[in-house]
């Protein structure tokens, strides 16, 4: 039996991400290139789950090797195998072992197959219940972390799979209990959610989504979101989400926390009648919210500076069908508009993203310790530029998904 194509795709994506590439575009291409009949959901879980728990798997691996592999392909292969052994039900250990050997042979080299096989067998003997079905032995897993002092920076970083520097920073700012809760939250399940744009009625929209085959949580989950948040019980196939958006233009995909934050911003602003600017707008969810909340605004400009993000914006705007929305490629620090052009400017600029790490399993590993301060300097410049674009008496709305004070 050769290496399963889905696992091979997962390993290739992980290797590139370990080398510094961004996850989203790579995973999208891998999913789009996966033929019908192969498990796209399994591919996504292999990649996202391995990245999420990369720090924990790295610590476990260190207990079984004298020196960590310098080759990203080999490191990713060990982490990928550990994710299947420790986190996924229904994947037999013997299948993981065999597939790891085949993947090593194809992607790393024949000379490393024995090494991979030996390390994984040692892990399986120590961490799993005996037998073909395996199953994690919790006491054995805890023993692997016994050398780290409970509650220490090193323990929290390894167990919760976060960079040491970030855990140390949060411990200093938030204390041990809040930091532990935040780390656990970042590893929690992510439930996709829709927002129903005004003036569409959320009730019939929810029924339409159920008929399409989407499993929604009860209306009580909307909470303070005013009933316009339709949350899914679990991740759904990308094709099904895309079909829901195609059929129902008043829907956008938007995290419940973002929905609530956007609602707070909109509630504090008198409805504008002039021009509105969303300064760093891609992928377009907040632009859609602005346009829907303020139907009397004569013009809504959605701007972003990178071509691929502008393409995302155009797709969102085309689906919405609101002719008032204009997409512009431009840099917020040198916007192609004269001063005083807008009644409202929304700035949700590039930040460290530490408040949304749960949604981006690669984000915690791509984030350098100097990034928050650097992005803070950029955001201050963007805020000054946004203020210059406001008409007299205008309003600037500022949003961030960072927990850092910068």
Order of alpha helices (4+ residues) and beta strands (2+ residues): alpha-alpha-alpha-alpha-alpha-alpha-alpha-alpha-alpha-alpha-beta-alpha-beta-alpha-beta-alpha-beta-alpha-beta-alpha-beta-beta-alpha-alpha-beta
